[in-house]
Amino acid sequence: MNTDIIAGEWKKIVGHVKSTWADLTDDDVKKAEAGRDHLIGVVQVRYGRSKDEAHKEVQAFLDKHDEDKKFNN
């Protein structure tokens, strides 16, 4: 998924974000709304991941969401 599009798609994917990372608080989710780097940051902090681990995890999530979007259109 193009990182510039995440904000525009946020309302559609926020439920998936919450189910993927159930330990995120409402404040975490609000911060993550600002974009991919913010989502990486909240995943890193909340789950104690390294920056690289959080980046890979978020990128995999976004890639999966992008693939799902292709099949649902």
N, C-alpha and C positions, 0 to 999 in steps of 0.2 A: 504494500500500500504506500502510495506517495505520502511522505511525511507532512506535506503541506495540506493534505486533504483530511487528516485525522480530525481537525477541529470541525470541519463541515460534516463529517460522518459521526461525530461524537454521540449524538442523540440515538443513533442507530446501533452503536456498538457498546454503549455504556453498560447495558445489561450483561453482555458477554464479558466485559472487563470485570464486573462485580462477581460473576460466576467463576471466572478463571482465577481471580485473586480475591477470594472471599474475605480475607483479613484486612483488606483496604477499608479505611474509614470513609465516611462521607466527605471529610476534609481532604483525604488523600485523592479521592475521585475528583473532587472539585479542582485540586491542583493539577491533576493529570489531564484535565480538559484542555489545558493550554498547549498540549502537543506531545509528540513522541518522547522528547527528552525529559519532559516532566513526568510522564508515565514511567519511564525508566528509573528516574530518581525515586519516585514513591515506592516502586517495586523493590528497588535496591535497599531503601531504608526499612520498609515494613517487613521484608523477608530476610534481611541480613545477607543479601547477595552481593557479590563483587559487581563493580560497574559493568564488566564484560559479561558476566552471567546474566545480569538484569537486561542488558542490551540484547543479548541473544534470545532471551525468553520473550521480550516484548516484540522483537522483530519476527520471531516465529508466530506469535499471536497475530500480528498485523498481516503477515503473509497468508496465514490461514483465513483470516477475515476477507482478504482480497480475493482469494480463490473461491471462497463461499459466495461472494458477491457476483463473481463471473458466472457461476452456475445458477444463481437465483434470478438473473436478469433475463 
